[in-house]
Amino acid sequence: MLRYVDATTATIWVETAEAAEVVVEAGAVVASARTFAVHEHHYALVEVTGLPPGTPTPYRVLVGGEQVWPSTHIAFAEFPPSVIPTLQPGKPLRMAFGSCRVSVSHDEAGNDEFGVDALRAFALRMAGVTGDPEPWPDLVVFLGDQVYADDTSPAMKEFIAARRDPSEPPWTELKDYEEYAHLYRLAWSDPANRWLLSTLPSAMIFDDHD
């Protein structure tokens, strides 16, 4: 995930399967960081400095010397390269924002019950997959309820049932870090959303359902 970005600096958040050295290569700039552990999950925050202002710089992420992003999986073939779009000093900031997003299948049944996933639709348009590319905003702001911990999807209910008895409190609501981590993985694992979050700086606040 691309997080903080200013005119010359960016911070990239990476989760890995195990402890590792994470390297980000962005043009001539190379930055690295060791992972840290939280509840047996491994994360790295890589600060990339010395980037050119007002420029979208393609980048890649390596873990243990192997490229892990951009993904070479066929599901990502239609998306443009992930970039770090640094801010242009003095230019007005253009933001996209949204909230209250449920993680469901992107089929007719899911769309009928919950509506079209606006985040995914925006990602596809931004990438030029479903039409002419939209002018990119400088930042996406998530205003809360990125996930619904108290009203879980069928996929999340299956995960809960595989690790504990859902007839006992808190039933099918989220109980611990592992369940929150899995729900966010479900929410953001769609290729379109992964590409958007790798290319558009993001900030978020939490609300009651998070």
C-alpha positions as CSV (number, residue, x, y, z in Angstrom):
1,M,0.0,0.0,0.0
2,L,1.2,3.5,-0.8
3,R,0.5,5.6,2.2
4,Y,2.1,9.0,2.9
5,V,3.4,11.0,-0.1
6,D,4.7,14.5,-0.4
7,A,6.8,16.3,-3.0
8,T,9.9,14.1,-2.6
9,T,9.1,11.4,-0.1
10,A,6.7,8.4,0.1
11,T,6.0,5.6,2.6
12,I,5.1,2.1,1.4
13,W,3.4,-0.4,3.7
14,V,4.1,-4.1,3.0
15,E,2.9,-7.3,4.6
16,T,5.1,-10.4,4.2
17,A,4.7,-14.0,4.9
18,E,7.7,-14.1,7.2
19,A,10.5,-11.9,8.6
20,A,12.4,-10.4,5.7
21,E,14.2,-7.4,4.2
22,V,11.9,-5.3,2.0
23,V,13.4,-3.2,-0.8
24,V,11.6,-0.6,-2.9
25,E,13.2,0.5,-6.2
26,A,11.7,3.7,-7.7
27,G,13.7,4.9,-10.7
28,A,17.2,5.6,-9.4
29,V,16.0,5.6,-5.8
30,V,16.4,2.5,-3.6
31,A,15.1,2.2,0.0
32,S,14.8,-0.7,2.3
33,A,13.5,-1.7,5.8
34,R,13.3,-4.8,8.0
35,T,9.9,-6.2,8.9
36,F,8.5,-6.0,12.4
37,A,5.9,-8.4,13.9
38,V,2.5,-7.8,15.3
39,H,0.5,-10.9,16.4
40,E,2.6,-13.1,14.2
41,H,2.0,-10.9,11.1
42,H,5.0,-9.3,9.5
43,Y,5.0,-5.8,8.2
44,A,7.5,-3.2,6.8
45,L,7.2,0.5,6.4
46,V,9.6,1.6,3.7
47,E,10.4,5.3,3.5
48,V,11.4,6.3,0.0
49,T,13.2,9.7,-0.2
50,G,14.8,11.8,-2.9
51,L,12.0,11.4,-5.5
52,P,11.4,14.0,-8.2
53,P,8.5,16.4,-7.3
54,G,5.3,16.3,-9.3
55,T,6.3,13.1,-11.1
56,P,4.7,9.6,-11.2
57,T,7.6,7.3,-10.7
58,P,7.1,3.5,-11.4
59,Y,8.3,1.3,-8.6
60,R,8.7,-2.3,-7.6
61,V,8.9,-4.2,-4.3
62,L,11.3,-7.0,-3.6
63,V,11.2,-9.3,-0.6
64,G,14.3,-11.4,0.1
65,G,15.6,-10.4,-3.3
66,E,12.6,-11.5,-5.2
67,Q,10.1,-9.2,-6.9
68,V,6.6,-9.4,-5.3
69,W,5.1,-6.3,-6.7
70,P,4.0,-5.5,-9.4
71,S,2.5,-8.9,-9.5
72,T,3.1,-11.1,-12.6
73,H,-0.2,-12.9,-12.1
74,I,-2.5,-12.8,-15.1
75,A,-5.2,-11.0,-13.0
76,F,-3.0,-7.9,-13.0
77,A,-2.1,-7.9,-16.7
78,E,-4.6,-5.2,-17.7
79,F,-3.4,-2.7,-15.1
80,P,-0.7,0.0,-15.7
81,P,2.5,0.0,-13.6
82,S,2.2,1.0,-10.0
83,V,3.7,4.5,-9.5
84,I,4.5,6.9,-6.7
85,P,2.8,10.2,-7.8
86,T,4.7,12.8,-5.8
87,L,3.0,16.2,-5.2
88,Q,3.7,19.2,-7.2
89,P,4.5,22.1,-4.8
90,G,2.0,24.9,-5.1
91,K,-0.6,22.8,-6.9
92,P,-4.1,22.5,-5.2
93,L,-4.7,19.1,-3.7
94,R,-7.3,16.9,-5.4
95,M,-8.9,14.2,-3.2
96,A,-11.3,11.3,-3.6
97,F,-13.1,10.1,-0.6
98,G,-15.6,7.5,0.5
99,S,-16.9,5.3,3.4
100,C,-19.2,2.5,4.3
101,R,-17.9,-0.3,2.1
102,V,-18.9,-3.9,2.4
103,S,-16.7,-6.7,1.0
104,V,-18.9,-8.9,-1.2
105,S,-18.6,-10.7,-4.5
106,H,-18.7,-8.4,-7.6
107,D,-21.4,-10.4,-9.3
108,E,-25.1,-9.7,-10.1
109,A,-26.2,-11.0,-6.7
110,G,-23.7,-8.9,-4.8
111,N,-24.5,-5.8,-6.8
112,D,-28.3,-6.3,-6.4
113,E,-28.0,-6.5,-2.6
114,F,-25.3,-4.0,-1.8
115,G,-24.8,-1.9,-5.0
116,V,-21.8,-1.7,-7.2
117,D,-18.4,-1.4,-5.4
118,A,-17.6,2.2,-5.9
119,L,-13.9,1.8,-4.9
120,R,-13.4,-1.0,-7.4
121,A,-15.3,0.9,-10.1
122,F,-13.2,3.9,-9.6
123,A,-10.0,1.8,-9.7
124,L,-11.0,0.3,-13.0
125,R,-11.8,3.7,-14.5
126,M,-8.6,5.2,-13.1
127,A,-6.6,2.4,-14.7
128,G,-8.4,2.9,-18.0
129,V,-9.8,-0.6,-18.0
130,T,-13.5,0.4,-18.3
131,G,-13.1,3.6,-20.2
132,D,-10.9,6.6,-20.7
133,P,-8.7,7.0,-17.6
134,E,-9.9,9.6,-15.1
135,P,-7.6,12.4,-14.0
136,W,-6.0,10.9,-10.9
137,P,-6.6,12.5,-7.5
138,D,-3.6,13.2,-5.3
139,L,-5.0,11.2,-2.4
140,V,-7.9,8.9,-1.4
141,V,-9.4,9.4,2.1
142,F,-11.3,6.6,3.7
143,L,-13.8,8.2,6.2
144,G,-14.7,5.1,8.2
145,D,-16.4,1.7,8.0
146,Q,-13.8,0.4,5.6
147,V,-15.0,-3.0,6.8
148,Y,-17.9,-4.2,8.9
149,A,-16.7,-6.1,11.9
150,D,-20.3,-6.6,13.3
151,D,-22.0,-7.7,10.0
152,T,-19.6,-10.1,8.3
153,S,-19.7,-11.5,4.8
154,P,-20.3,-15.2,4.0
155,A,-16.6,-15.6,3.3
156,M,-15.7,-14.1,6.7
157,K,-18.2,-16.3,8.5
158,E,-16.6,-19.3,6.9
159,F,-13.2,-18.2,8.3
160,I,-14.6,-17.6,11.7
161,A,-16.3,-21.0,11.8
162,A,-13.1,-22.7,10.9
163,R,-11.3,-21.4,13.9
164,R,-13.9,-21.1,16.7
165,D,-17.5,-21.8,17.6
166,P,-19.7,-19.0,16.1
167,S,-22.6,-19.9,18.4
168,E,-20.6,-18.5,21.3
169,P,-20.0,-14.7,21.9
170,P,-19.1,-12.7,19.9
171,W,-20.8,-15.0,17.4
172,T,-20.0,-14.0,13.9
173,E,-18.6,-10.6,14.8
174,L,-14.8,-10.2,14.8
175,K,-13.0,-11.3,17.9
176,D,-9.3,-10.7,17.6
177,Y,-6.4,-9.4,15.5
178,E,-6.3,-12.4,13.2
179,E,-9.9,-12.0,12.2
180,Y,-9.5,-8.3,11.6
181,A,-6.4,-9.0,9.5
182,H,-8.3,-11.6,7.4
183,L,-11.3,-9.3,6.9
184,Y,-9.1,-6.5,5.6
185,R,-7.4,-9.0,3.3
186,L,-10.8,-10.0,1.9
187,A,-11.7,-6.3,1.5
188,W,-8.6,-5.3,-0.4
189,S,-7.4,-8.4,-2.2
190,D,-9.4,-7.7,-5.5
191,P,-6.8,-7.0,-8.2
192,A,-8.4,-3.6,-9.0
193,N,-8.3,-2.5,-5.4
194,R,-4.8,-3.8,-4.9
195,W,-3.6,-1.8,-7.9
196,L,-5.4,1.4,-6.7
197,L,-4.0,1.1,-3.2
198,S,-0.5,0.6,-4.6
199,T,-0.7,3.7,-6.8
200,L,-2.9,6.2,-4.9
201,P,-1.7,7.6,-1.5
202,S,-4.3,6.8,1.1
203,A,-5.3,8.0,4.6
204,M,-8.1,6.7,6.8
205,I,-10.0,7.2,10.0
206,F,-12.1,4.5,11.8
207,D,-15.8,4.5,12.6
208,D,-18.2,2.4,14.6
209,H,-18.3,-0.7,12.3
210,D,-14.5,-0.9,11.9
